[in-house]
Amino acid sequence: MARTLLVSPEQRGALPTIRDALEAADDGAVISIAPGEYEEPVHIRRKRVTISAREPGTVTIRSPFRDHPTVSVVDGTVELSGLAVFGDVRPAIQISGGSAQIFDCSATAGYAAAISIGDGADVMLRGNRISDSQCGLIVENADGVVEICELQDIVDDAVIVRLGARAALRHCTVRGAGFRGVYMYQAGGSSIERCDISQTGEAGIAVADQTSPNIVECWVHDTQGVGISVGRGCGGVIEDCRVENAASPGVLIDEGARTEVRRGAESKPPVGATATSGNKQDQEKIDELLAELDGMIGLTGVKSEVRALIDEIQVNEWRRSEGLSVNAVSNHLVFTGAPGTGKTTVARTYGNLLKALGILPNGRFKEVSRRDLVGQYIGHTVEKAASAFDDARGGVLFIDEAYTLSRPSGGGADFGQEAIDTLVKLMEDHRDEVAVIVAGYTSEMGEFLAANPGLASRFAKTLEFENYTPEQLVSISGHLARGDDYLLGDDLDLALLEWFTQVDRDANFGNAREARKLLERMRKSQSTRLRNLGRRPSRDELRTLSLDDLLDAIRE
């Protein structure tokens, strides 16, 4: 018979903390927790144990350490029931390997997934409530059955099933997700059965990357995006599903998907279902963005190259809509040049253009650097790179100073090459979902592209961003000043031109960044000058930067 241990800080003879109970527990023990709030991390490693609230719903567990999961299970066999678990920047409940049953619990994690399952775990969730978290439930490289669970008020995706995971969602309710309700990619045989999914910021259910789920008798409604979207190369079945008050078409099946849509005994799609061979373009927005691009100072060659790319993409979409053959075009780009030459601004505009062209579903822009992609131990880099791609999905992943990935960090094991190799695979696997732009100095980017035999071929084109001329830097200074409600005083243009002409422009010269830093120093000098007037300055004086301000700024 299993031994039962009671946890209660107030009751004589009971153990005061959950940790004390775990240390005393033998195999198969039951830990019964008295009502109350317990501020301690619960770490279970290679144990078979049951942890339950003596009175369901009366036990709250929080970790005092923000960067640790509140309840973590590693290669254990665990049952959790009746608990309210709160996380912060790490999951409220994290299951790594082993098996777990989680019944009638609630989980919340402000800046992480409420429940994260991985490393080959086998988990059953039933009757749980997941809310107020960055992500709701993540199942990765694990098996899970999720029944009669409620997920609501999630910032990003409510449910993510990915990277070899197999999950069955049954009779679940998803309400209020900032991005997708259920998102599956590179997942194994999974299913979504009789679930109610509503009030999502994007698609109610999104299937991508060779995933073939069975989606049966689901009700998807009141979504900002389409009800159900299926990417190229995916399969599975959509059967007897109802899609209401969603973006058109209600069910979006990309060209090249093998998904079968059934309604009852008939092979007819639900109302609103469409198999698409072309994407909707927003010509007004395209023209607006191209006008913004043309309005940028300098960058003549870059603007011409971007226009040529957009022209090709747009014509290809027109050809596709007419049933004509279209050559595959990569949306990935290389930006080379010195800092401050507009690479980030052009990358954002390019992403918005792809959205307006219907190539990418949103204008999301995710900027990362080496520290966001390279891990500190084996396997960590793949996880970080996949996470960055996931965050950029539907938009642009901008990797600044990408050449640093091909350079050793100088401290022990370096996983930069692993990051590059992972990028190569992800760029191919997600070529229709993420546009990757890598940026850095011209010569160093050549070394980066040579770091993996397949890397250079992933990019459509290299765009060279030239240094701004002194005249262009003066124009940029005026533009920046006007944007902050300042004016350049008399003869200041000539003085700025002289300064930018004679200033040392070595490899580290920041171009537009130098102009911005100089203006910041000039505003500081102006403030000192105006404070010494002995009176309140006029409106014009408050707005005008003078030659004296420049001379004082360049003396710093």
C-alpha positions, 0 to 999 in steps of 0.5 A, a space after each residue: 500500500 502506498 505511503 501517504 505524506 501530509 504537508 502542512 506548515 501548521 499541523 503538528 506531525 506534518 511535513 512543513 514543505 513539499 520539498 521535505 515530503 519529496 525527500 522523505 517519499 519512497 517509490 509510489 508515495 502520495 503527497 497530500 498538501 493542506 490548503 495554503 500558499 507554498 513558495 518553493 520550487 518543486 523538483 522531481 527527478 526519477 521518482 514515482 510519486 503523486 502530489 495532490 491538494 487535500 482539497 482541490 483548488 486550495 493549494 497554490 505553488 509559486 517559485 521564489 526563483 523567476 528563472 526556474 520552473 515552479 514544478 519540474 519533473 525529470 524522468 519521473 512518473 508523476 501524478 499532479 492533481 488539484 494544484 494551482 501553479 504559477 510560473 514567471 519567466 519559466 514554465 509553471 509546469 515543465 515535464 522532461 522525459 518520463 511520464 506524467 498525469 496532470 488532472 484538475 490543475 491550473 497553470 499560469 506563467 506570465 512570460 513563458 509557457 504555462 505547461 511545457 512537455 518535452 524530451 520524450 515524455 508521455 503525458 495525460 492532461 485532463 480538466 486543467 485550466 491554462 491562462 494568462 501566459 505567454 504561451 499556453 501548452 507546448 508539446 515538443 518531441 513528446 507524446 500527449 493526450 489533452 482532454 477537457 482542458 480550457 486555455 484562455 487569455 494567452 499572449 502568443 499561441 495557445 497550443 504548440 505541437 512541434 518537432 516530432 511530438 504526437 498529441 491528441 486534443 479532445 473536447 478542449 476550449 481555446 479562447 483568447 490567443 494573441 496569435 494562433 489557437 493551435 499550431 502544429 509543425 514538424 509534428 507526428 500523428 496528431 489530432 484535434 477532436 471536438 474542440 472549440 477555438 475562438 478569439 484568436 489574433 491569427 488562425 484558429 488552427 495552423 498546420 505547417 511543415 509536413 504535419 498531417 493531423 486529423 481535425 474532426 468536428 471542431 468549431 472554430 469561430 471569431 478569429 482575426 485570421 482564417 479558421 484553419 490553415 494548412 501549409 504546403 506539404 502537409 496532409 491529414 483530414 479536416 472532417 465535419 468542422 464548422 468555421 464561422 466569423 473568420 477571415 476569408 477563406 474560412 479554411 485555407 489549404 495551400 497549393 501542394 498540401 495533401 489535406 482531405 476535406 470532408 463533410 459528412 459522407 460527401 467530399 465537399 469542403 465546409 462553407 468558406 473552404 478554399 484551396 488557393 493557388 494564388 495570394 491576395 495582394 494589397 496593391 495600394 499598400 505595395 505602392 505606399 511602401 515603395 514610395 516610402 522606400 524611394 523617399 529614403 535618403 541615398 541607397 540608390 542601388 539598394 532601392 533599385 535591387 529591392 524594386 526588382 525583387 518585388 517586381 519579380 515576386 508580384 509578376 510570379 504571383 500574377 502568373 500563378 493565379 493564371 495557372 502558369 508555371 513559376 520558378 521557385 524564388 527565395 525570399 532570404 537576403 544578405 545585406 552587407 555594409 557598414 553600420 548605420 546605412 539603413 539595413 534594419 529600416 530596409 529589412 522592415 520595409 521588405 517584410 511589409 512588402 512581402 506581407 502586402 504581396 501575400 507572400 508572408 501572412 504578417 509584417 512581424 519583424 524579429 531582430 536577433 544577434 549571436 547571443 539569441 541563437 547560440 547556446 551554452 551546451 549541446 542541444 541548446 543552440 538548436 532549441 534557441 534557433 528554432 525558438 527564434 524562427 518560431 517567433 519570426 514565423 510569418 515575417 522577417 528574421 533579421 540577424 545582425 552581425 551574422 558573421 559573428 556566428 562563424 567566429 569562435 567566442 574564445 571561451 571553451 566550447 563554441 556552438 556558432 557553427 552549430 547555429 549556422 548548420 541549424 539555420 541552413 536547415 530551418 531556412 529550407 524547412 520554413 522558406 515559405 513562412 520566414 524571410 531571413 535577412 543576414 547583415 554585417 560588414 562586407 568582407 566578414 559576411 563573405 566568411 560567414 557565407 563560406 561557413 556552410 556549403 549550403 548557406 550561400 545558396 539559400 539567399 536570393 541576392 546580396 544587397 550592398 549598402 554603401 556609406 552615405 556621402 557627406 551631403 547625404 549625412 547633412 540631409 539625414 541630420 535635417 530629417 532627424 532634427 525635423 522628426 524631433 521638432 527641431 530646425 537647423 539654424 542659419 549656415 548650419 548646413 554648411 558647417 555640418 557638411 564641412 564636419 562630415 567631410 573631414 571627420 575620420 571615416 574608418 571601418 567603424 564609422 556609424 553613418 546615420 548613427 553618427 549623425 544621430 549621436 551628433 544631434 543628441 550632443 547638439 541638443 544637450 549643448 542647446 539646453 545649456 545655452 538656453 538655460 544661461 539666457 537668464 530668461 524663458 526662451 521663445 518658441 523659435 529659440 527652443 526649436 533652433 539648433 545653432 552653429 554654437 551648439 555644433 561647435 560645442 558638441 564637436 569639442 566633446 
